[in-house]
Amino acid sequence: MGLTSDKVLALAVVAGVLLFAGTVWLWPRLAGRSVRAVLGRVGVLLATQVAVFAAVGLVANQSFGFYGSWADLFGREGGQGVVVDHSADAGDGPLRVVGERRAAPTGGARPEVSGRVEEIRVVGRTSRIASPAFVYLPPEYFQARHRGRTFPVAVVLTGYPGTAEALVDKLHYPRTALELAKAGRMRPMILVMLRPTVAPPRDTECVDVPGGPQTETFFAKDLPEAVGAHYRVDKGPRSWGVVGNSTGGYCALKLAAHHPDVYAAGAGLSAYYDAPNDPTTGDLFQGDEGRRKGADLWWYLKHKPAPDTSLLVTSSRTGETNYKDTLKFIELVKGKRPTRISSIILENGGHNFNTWRREIPATLRWLDARLDGGRKA
């Protein structure tokens, strides 16, 4: 029986109830002071607690979709995601480096071998939003024979609230990009990694909030300008992509749809397709119906001219709550030329790091195939 099976949940609940009843029934017999009685009390209490916590954990997992299978729970789900296409056919300025680290465990301190991850701080000229981020620079960026080369860029976003460090240390974006490039499976690419929560603790869903944080402007205008002024990024109109998980995935799809002149491709891992309205977001639109509809990707792709961009969506048949919506979204976009849609659908995988690690290699290769850049200056 699978981790998300109702039978497993029912068994856990029944076990908890029976163990609780058994504890109450047996307690008088275990009231003595002998070693056997003490061990008996410890045993029945421990068993009851384990059963109760298991039942609570299973309920939480079914509610939030953290893990899709037992292998997923224990980090043993290893099948890699496969992209399926559904289309028919340098100055400081507003960016400051505040630290650096190795991109991978190998290569020592030599960036020309293993690349480098720089910690930066970006201050938006237009949005006035300041946000920390990490930038992965591939080894070629530092090699003498590539000093005249420019590179394509992928903005990488976490979920909410998320930490940018997790993109480096947990999801291994720099290490994966390095390994794929060394194997000749993608071009060297600059990664700009940050969380979409640029006005913490508020979850702005990458929306320009009337009278509040101009988050969409930060990602669509300020961030590309700041990175482009500081690093050797390609200046072509189709050399930037964006990818994210969960909230970051929704932001990635929306940014690519709203700003195809900036982001030629957007990948949403375990994304949803409309901005939520809850205590973490507050009132994002202040009664502005036009903004609300624009943030709804269902409405936007039905009623606005189809953007010339590529979108990638991911889900799992078992373990993800967005599975049915993702299939519907694919069908919607398939008829909206020139927008192109691709997908990664896993058999099992919950809303967690292990699932996204399985999807990231295919996602980076997909981005590489859809971005220009990487040319000699």
C-alpha positions in Angstrom: 0.0 0.0 0.0 1.3 3.4 -1.0 2.2 6.2 1.4 -0.7 8.3 0.3 -3.2 5.5 0.4 -6.4 6.0 2.4 -5.9 2.4 3.7 -2.6 3.2 5.2 -4.1 6.2 6.9 -7.0 4.2 8.2 -4.7 1.5 9.5 -2.6 4.1 11.4 -5.7 5.6 12.9 -7.1 2.2 13.9 -3.8 1.2 15.4 -3.6 4.4 17.4 -7.2 3.9 18.7 -6.6 0.3 19.6 -3.3 1.0 21.3 -4.8 3.8 23.3 -7.7 1.5 24.4 -5.3 -1.3 25.2 -3.2 1.0 27.3 -6.2 2.1 29.4 -7.3 -1.5 29.7 -3.9 -2.9 30.7 -2.8 0.0 32.9 -4.0 -1.6 36.2 -2.0 -4.8 35.5 1.1 -2.7 34.8 0.8 -0.6 38.0 3.3 -2.5 39.9 6.9 -1.5 40.7 8.6 -4.5 39.2 11.0 -4.1 36.3 8.5 -6.0 34.1 5.7 -3.7 35.0 7.8 -0.6 34.3 9.0 -1.9 31.0 5.4 -2.7 30.1 4.2 0.8 30.8 7.1 2.3 28.8 6.3 -0.1 25.9 2.5 0.6 25.7 3.0 4.3 26.0 5.8 4.4 23.4 3.7 2.2 20.9 0.7 4.5 21.4 2.7 7.6 20.8 4.3 6.2 17.7 0.9 5.2 16.3 -0.6 8.6 17.0 2.3 10.6 15.5 2.2 8.3 12.4 -1.5 9.0 11.9 -0.9 12.8 12.3 2.0 12.7 9.9 0.0 10.8 7.3 -2.9 13.3 7.6 -0.4 16.2 7.2 1.2 14.5 4.2 -2.1 13.9 2.5 -3.1 17.5 3.1 0.1 19.2 1.9 1.6 16.6 -0.4 5.1 16.5 1.0 5.9 13.0 -0.1 4.4 10.8 -2.8 5.7 7.3 -1.9 7.7 5.4 0.7 10.8 5.7 -1.5 10.2 9.5 -1.8 9.8 9.7 2.0 13.2 8.0 2.6 14.9 9.8 -0.3 15.2 6.7 -2.4 13.0 7.7 -5.3 15.7 8.0 -8.0 14.0 8.1 -11.4 15.0 11.3 -13.3 12.4 13.6 -14.9 12.0 13.6 -18.7 10.8 16.6 -20.6 7.9 16.0 -23.0 7.3 18.8 -25.5 3.6 19.5 -26.3 4.2 22.1 -29.1 3.4 21.3 -32.7 6.6 22.6 -34.0 30.6 45.1 -15.9 30.2 47.8 -13.2 28.8 47.7 -9.7 25.8 50.0 -10.0 22.9 48.5 -8.1 24.6 45.2 -7.5 27.3 44.5 -4.9 29.2 41.2 -4.3 29.3 40.5 -0.5 30.9 37.0 -0.5 31.8 33.9 -2.5 32.0 30.2 -2.2 32.9 27.1 -4.3 30.3 25.9 -6.7 31.1 22.2 -6.1 33.1 20.1 -3.6 35.8 19.4 -6.3 38.2 21.9 -7.8 39.4 23.5 -4.6 39.5 27.2 -4.7 40.1 27.3 -8.4 37.1 28.9 -10.1 38.4 28.1 -13.5 37.9 24.4 -12.6 34.7 24.3 -10.5 33.2 27.8 -11.0 32.2 30.1 -8.2 29.1 31.1 -6.3 29.1 34.8 -5.3 26.7 36.2 -2.7 25.3 39.5 -3.9 22.9 42.2 -2.9 20.7 43.8 -5.5 18.9 47.1 -5.1 16.3 47.8 -7.7 16.5 51.2 -9.4 12.8 51.3 -10.2 11.2 49.1 -7.6 13.5 50.2 -4.8 13.5 46.6 -3.5 16.7 45.3 -2.0 17.3 41.6 -2.0 20.2 39.2 -1.4 21.0 36.5 -4.0 23.6 34.0 -5.1 25.2 34.0 -8.5 26.8 30.8 -10.0 29.5 31.6 -12.5 30.7 28.5 -14.5 34.4 27.7 -14.9 34.5 29.1 -18.4 33.7 32.5 -17.0 37.2 32.5 -15.5 39.2 30.7 -18.2 41.5 32.9 -20.3 40.4 31.4 -23.6 36.8 32.5 -22.8 37.4 36.0 -21.5 35.5 37.5 -24.5 32.5 35.1 -24.0 29.1 36.1 -22.8 26.7 33.6 -21.1 22.9 32.9 -21.0 21.3 33.4 -17.6 18.7 31.5 -15.6 17.0 33.2 -12.7 16.2 30.5 -10.1 13.5 31.0 -7.4 12.6 29.2 -4.2 9.2 28.6 -2.8 7.6 30.7 0.0 9.2 31.6 2.3 12.3 29.7 1.2 16.0 30.5 1.5 18.4 31.2 -1.4 20.9 29.0 0.3 18.7 26.0 -0.2 19.0 26.4 -4.0 22.8 25.9 -3.6 23.0 23.5 -0.7 19.8 21.4 -0.9 18.7 21.6 -4.6 22.3 21.6 -5.9 21.6 23.9 -8.9 25.3 25.0 -9.3 26.6 21.5 -8.9 24.0 20.1 -11.4 24.8 22.8 -14.0 28.5 22.2 -13.6 28.1 18.4 -14.1 25.8 18.8 -17.1 28.1 21.2 -18.8 31.2 19.1 -18.2 29.3 16.1 -19.7 28.5 18.2 -22.7 24.7 18.0 -22.0 24.2 21.8 -21.7 26.2 25.0 -22.3 27.8 26.9 -19.4 25.2 29.1 -17.9 25.0 31.8 -15.2 22.5 31.1 -12.5 21.0 33.9 -10.4 19.4 32.3 -7.3 17.1 34.0 -4.8 13.8 33.7 -3.1 10.6 35.5 -4.5 10.0 36.8 -1.0 11.8 40.1 -1.6 9.6 42.0 0.9 9.7 39.6 3.8 7.7 38.4 5.6 5.0 39.2 3.0 4.3 36.7 0.2 3.8 39.1 -2.7 3.5 36.3 -5.4 5.7 38.4 -7.7 2.9 41.0 -8.0 3.3 44.8 -8.3 1.1 45.5 -5.2 -0.7 48.9 -5.5 0.9 51.1 -2.9 3.2 48.2 -1.9 6.2 46.2 -3.1 6.7 46.3 -6.8 7.9 42.7 -7.0 7.1 42.0 -10.6 9.0 45.1 -11.7 12.0 44.0 -9.6 12.2 40.6 -11.4 11.3 41.8 -14.9 13.4 45.0 -15.0 15.7 45.7 -12.0 17.3 42.3 -11.6 18.2 41.8 -15.3 19.6 45.3 -15.5 21.7 44.9 -12.4 23.1 41.5 -13.3 23.7 42.6 -16.9 25.7 45.6 -15.8 27.9 43.6 -13.5 28.5 40.2 -15.3 29.3 39.1 -18.8 25.8 38.1 -19.7 24.5 37.8 -23.3 22.6 41.0 -24.3 20.3 39.2 -26.8 16.6 39.3 -26.3 16.3 35.5 -25.8 19.2 34.8 -23.5 17.3 34.8 -20.1 15.1 32.1 -18.6 13.5 31.7 -15.2 12.8 28.6 -13.1 11.3 28.0 -9.7 9.5 25.6 -7.4 6.1 26.0 -5.8 5.5 29.8 -5.4 8.7 30.3 -7.3 7.3 28.1 -10.1 4.2 30.2 -10.3 6.3 33.3 -10.5 8.5 31.8 -13.2 5.5 31.0 -15.4 4.0 34.4 -14.9 7.2 36.3 -15.6 7.7 34.4 -18.8 4.1 34.9 -19.9 4.0 38.6 -18.9 7.5 39.5 -20.1 8.5 37.3 -23.1 10.9 40.1 -24.2 12.9 39.5 -21.0 12.4 35.8 -20.3 12.4 33.5 -23.3 11.5 30.5 -21.2 9.9 29.9 -17.8 9.8 26.6 -15.8 7.4 26.0 -12.9 8.3 23.0 -10.8 5.2 21.9 -8.8 3.7 25.3 -9.7 0.2 26.6 -9.2 -1.4 28.9 -11.8 -3.1 31.7 -9.9 -2.0 33.9 -7.0 -3.6 32.8 -3.7 -5.3 35.2 -1.2 -4.4 34.3 2.3 -2.9 35.8 5.5 0.6 35.5 4.1 -0.3 37.6 1.0 -2.7 40.1 2.3 -4.7 42.1 -0.3 -2.4 41.9 -3.3 -4.6 43.8 -5.8 -6.4 46.5 -3.6 -9.6 46.1 -5.7 -7.8 46.4 -9.0 -9.6 43.8 -11.1 -7.2 44.2 -14.0 -4.3 43.3 -11.9 -6.1 40.4 -10.3 -7.0 38.9 -13.7 -3.5 39.5 -15.0 -2.1 37.4 -12.1 -4.4 34.6 -13.0 -2.6 32.5 -15.7 -5.8 30.8 -16.7 -7.5 34.1 -17.5 -4.3 35.7 -18.9 -3.6 32.9 -21.5 -7.3 32.7 -22.5 -7.9 36.5 -23.0 -4.5 38.1 -23.8 -2.4 37.6 -27.0 -0.3 34.5 -26.7 3.2 35.4 -25.6 6.2 34.2 -27.7 7.8 32.2 -24.9 8.4 28.6 -23.8 6.8 27.2 -20.6 7.6 24.0 -18.7 5.4 22.6 -16.0 6.0 19.6 -13.7 3.9 17.4 -11.5 3.5 13.8 -10.3 0.7 11.3 -10.8 0.9 10.4 -7.2 1.9 12.8 -4.5 1.3 16.3 -6.0 -1.9 18.2 -5.6 -1.4 20.2 -8.8 -1.6 17.1 -11.1 -5.1 17.7 -12.6 -4.6 21.4 -12.9 -1.3 20.8 -14.7 -2.9 18.6 -17.3 -5.6 21.2 -17.8 -2.9 23.9 -18.1 -1.0 21.9 -20.7 -4.2 21.5 -22.8 -4.9 25.3 -22.5 -1.5 26.4 -23.7 -1.2 23.8 -26.5 -3.7 25.8 -28.5 -2.0 29.2 -27.9 0.6 29.7 -30.5 3.3 31.0 -30.5 3.5 30.0 -26.8 5.2 26.6 -26.4 4.5 24.2 -23.6 6.5 21.2 -22.2 6.1 19.1 -19.1 7.8 16.7 -16.7 5.3 14.2 -15.2 6.7 11.8 -12.6 5.0 8.6 -11.4 5.6 9.5 -7.8 6.9 12.5 -6.0 5.6 14.9 -3.4 6.0 18.6 -2.8 9.6 18.4 -1.6 13.3 18.8 -2.4 13.8 15.2 -3.4 11.2 15.5 -6.2 12.6 18.8 -7.5 16.2 17.4 -7.5 14.9 14.7 -9.8 13.4 17.3 -12.2 16.2 19.9 -12.2 18.7 18.2 -14.6 16.0 17.8 -17.3 14.8 21.4 -16.6 18.2 22.9 -17.0 18.7 21.0 -20.3 15.3 22.3 -21.4 16.3 25.9 -20.6 19.6 25.5 -22.4 17.8 24.3 -25.6 15.5 27.4 -25.5 17.9 30.2 -24.7 20.3 32.0 -27.0 23.6 33.3 -25.7 27.0 31.8 -24.9 28.7 33.7 -27.8 32.0 35.3 -28.2 31.9 39.1 -27.6 
